[in-house]
Amino acid sequence: MNGRIVVSLLLCATALPAVAIDTIRFAAREITAAGTRFENVEVKLVLDPKTGLPRGRVSAGSTLIGPVAFDVALSERPELRETTLTGDRFAIAGGELGIEAVFTPSRWRIEGRAERIESDGLLTFTRRYINIPPDITAAGRLDGLVRFVGRPGRELPTEAYAEFVGKGVGFANGEGSFAGEGIDVRLHLRADALEGTAYSLQGNLRSAAGEALFGNTYLRLGKYPTSMDLKGSFDGDSIDIEELSLVQQGLLRTSLAANLALGATFIDTPLDPNSVKVRRANLTLHELRFPDVYTSYLQTALAGTALDSLETAGSVSGQLRIIDNVPQAGELRLADLRLRDSKGMFHLDGLKGELYWTAEGDDPAAPSYIAWESGGAYDIGGSGSSMRLSLRGATAALLEPARMPIFDGALNIQQLRIVDPGQESMQIEFTGELEPISMEELTKAFGWPAFGGVVTGRIPGVLYRDNKITVAGDIEAEIFDGVVRGSNITLSDPLGRWPRLEADIRVENLDLEALTRTFEVGTITGRLEGGLTNLELFDWSPVAFDMYLGTPANDRSDRQISVDAINSISNVGGTAGTGVAAAMRTGVLRFFSNYRYKRLALRCVLEDDICSLSGAPISPNRYYLLEGAGVPRVDIIGNTGRVRWSELLEQIEWQIRTGGTFVVE
Amino acid sequence: MKTLLRLNLSLVTLLISACVTINVYFPAGAAEKAADEIIDSVIKGAGKAAPRSSTPAPRTTPPQSSVHRQTNTHWLVWLAGRTLHALVPAAHAQGVDANMDVSSPEIRAITASMQERFGQLERFFDAGVIGLTTSGLIEIRDANAAALPDRALVRRLVAEDNNDRNALYEAIARANDRPEWEADIRRIFAQRWIERGARPGWYYQDGDGNWQQR
């Protein structure tokens, strides 16, 4: 049965007042009107003896908004052939609802006005049309108006209109990851019949108060007033979105044009949002403004990575094209972006770029480029540079060699390929070389005493895979007239909170005089070789190594050591400490400021913050740190096997800073 | 006869070395002690600087071994095997008393980071927002128990803390030169966090993954 029968019966009752009908009772187990089902409907009308017009009661055991029962009165304006049925406001969903229906031979209009109804009631109503997960609840009250306009003989209305205004409403899912609180919202939605079963759609939503959480996204609507505007059309199981714009003031402006296949008309069965197919969509990011987009949308998702505490600025715009649910092409324009790690790990300033991407199998996109004005990692500074890239499928590749200036040198990148960027399976391949970078700049950046020399290196292959960077090839520093070479370099968890660097470092033919002059630990002449094998830095601090530094076996240089240097070495070796210098300034020795030596040997095996010291062995517990030569001869013999590394460092630092002496116990 | 015995003995030694499989037992008792030490310092030292560990723990050489007897061996070998078997429980007991090294700079750095974060996490444990899992991590149990602006913060803290926890288990296994112990260390920490770290009212996951309250 459908709604029109009810109407015509009512018309009979009023159009023939002369007939002695004093009561009309209409009952139906089920009525479907405007796509909505009502159960156990009963309309009972009596003629008001005073006005001569019918009044009575309408009740329905089950409607979308629960059982309803209200008094109605009929009025009519015969000259317009218009009959109006006015319902008393009745309590529903915690608020009140008043219904008015107007009928003429050519048109009908049913209107409901709700006041302060529970928003959860509206949610129940919406569930009739859209599958909303059962754990989602709503809170707060709404005022609303719903109006349907139609023509006799046409089952579906010609016009549908809804507006809701809510203050302080909220919503939440079961686990609390999707929630809103204290939201002020105003929603308008209007559908007008077009040809056949099609409707045009128009709507908007405004909200300027409250807060909302969508997974990793936390939005303060008060800070970023949000509005959505919709223009489109709807026919059966297909929605055509001409434009759906989303503007969050101070945060972003986006718009979407799309054609969606719904899978089923939601009038018959509730629409399952998961079954909606995007036939085609074009998403335009007019503007994403930093730092707000970073703090609202990205920061929580990046927690636990190296990108989770950035200071950002600038803006991004772009576009994404989707066909049949699959992204096909996209572009991104970076405008004066600034990314600065607040822990000082890296920075990029004045980042600009145009990135063009296409899906695998699609035509290659136009070449992409990024450029920046300055960048760096830790205290290593770099000036501006740029890269040309191709982006296709899950692969980004450098199109032509790029040069990244670092101080007075540069890193020349010959090849760079990134597969699955941002994924756990991310893999990076890289080859390049270092143009000499002067040590003077580097030492200044690291806060070391300044010294000369250069760092160079050929890097035939760098591979990032399984969260680990493996460097094939050596990085060399030409310093103090010798060479320091790093090889077997790996870096685990480079983008995480706990990076670990492993390497072997080889030291060859350093000029000790230049070295000791730089570090002001007395003067030693001669040459030095050795290295650090199995060096391990955890969070950039050394935690393990096997260090040996000593005089080369066939050294022919002039080897002399000053009293100050003897004092420094004996302190490290744990010999008499402050007493050494004093002793050497008495007796015959006071006439000598330099002594000749045969060899120098220092070994420190660091593990668990303990440095096990040794040198050139004499007996199991004794070793030379310095084996003297000639007359008078001074030997430095070590006897302390174990020194706490962190304390040793503190003391050396103090010694260098103050020029004083230190004691190792 | 003497020569024969000597020959026999050397044969036995050879055979024993040929058929003995050494299995290194995980020193659960030492791991529990180590876990307790770290958990205490995370919870009690929250907000303070990481305490510098006292004397460095002596490197524990894992002395525990077991003997798997191969069939078809000489009776003397078998006897020697039995004897070794009888000795094994003692060796194992020694392993339980052995120390697990938790003094490495890595472990101290990670512990200090967890300590600092614990000051922020504590109230979310108290409110039942987060709980302890059987894999030695933490998880959001009921975000609804946190105020809305706090929920994004909780997510961030949980991700960061789990990052530290994973790094900690790896670092302890590494400090003891036993990377293969990582899973066992994780399991022990999960247990000790629930039994020792959790305060009354805190939530933890039982073996079936259901939330229980202390």
Chai-1 contact restraints between the chains, C-beta under 6 A:
chainA,res_idxA,chainB,res_idxB,connection_type,confidence,min_distance_angstrom,max_distance_angstrom,comment,restraint_id
A,E175,B,A143,contact,1.0,0.0,6.0,A-B,restraint_1
A,G176,B,A143,contact,1.0,0.0,6.0,A-B,restraint_2
A,G176,B,N144,contact,1.0,0.0,6.0,A-B,restraint_3
A,S177,B,A143,contact,1.0,0.0,6.0,A-B,restraint_4
A,E181,B,L148,contact,1.0,0.0,6.0,A-B,restraint_5
A,E211,B,L148,contact,1.0,0.0,6.0,A-B,restraint_6
A,L213,B,L148,contact,1.0,0.0,6.0,A-B,restraint_7
A,L213,B,R151,contact,1.0,0.0,6.0,A-B,restraint_8
A,Y218,B,A152,contact,1.0,0.0,6.0,A-B,restraint_9
A,T300,B,A152,contact,1.0,0.0,6.0,A-B,restraint_10
A,T300,B,R155,contact,1.0,0.0,6.0,A-B,restraint_11
A,T300,B,R156,contact,1.0,0.0,6.0,A-B,restraint_12
A,A303,B,R156,contact,1.0,0.0,6.0,A-B,restraint_13
A,A303,B,A159,contact,1.0,0.0,6.0,A-B,restraint_14
A,A303,B,E160,contact,1.0,0.0,6.0,A-B,restraint_15
A,G304,B,A159,contact,1.0,0.0,6.0,A-B,restraint_16
A,G304,B,E160,contact,1.0,0.0,6.0,A-B,restraint_17
A,G304,B,N163,contact,1.0,0.0,6.0,A-B,restraint_18
A,R497,B,N163,contact,1.0,0.0,6.0,A-B,restraint_19
A,W498,B,A167,contact,1.0,0.0,6.0,A-B,restraint_20
A,F538,B,E106,contact,1.0,0.0,6.0,A-B,restraint_21
A,D539,B,A109,contact,1.0,0.0,6.0,A-B,restraint_22
A,V543,B,P105,contact,1.0,0.0,6.0,A-B,restraint_23
A,V543,B,E106,contact,1.0,0.0,6.0,A-B,restraint_24
A,D608,B,P56,contact,1.0,0.0,6.0,A-B,restraint_25
A,D608,B,S103,contact,1.0,0.0,6.0,A-B,restraint_26
A,D608,B,S104,contact,1.0,0.0,6.0,A-B,restraint_27
A,D609,B,P105,contact,1.0,0.0,6.0,A-B,restraint_28
A,I610,B,P56,contact,1.0,0.0,6.0,A-B,restraint_29
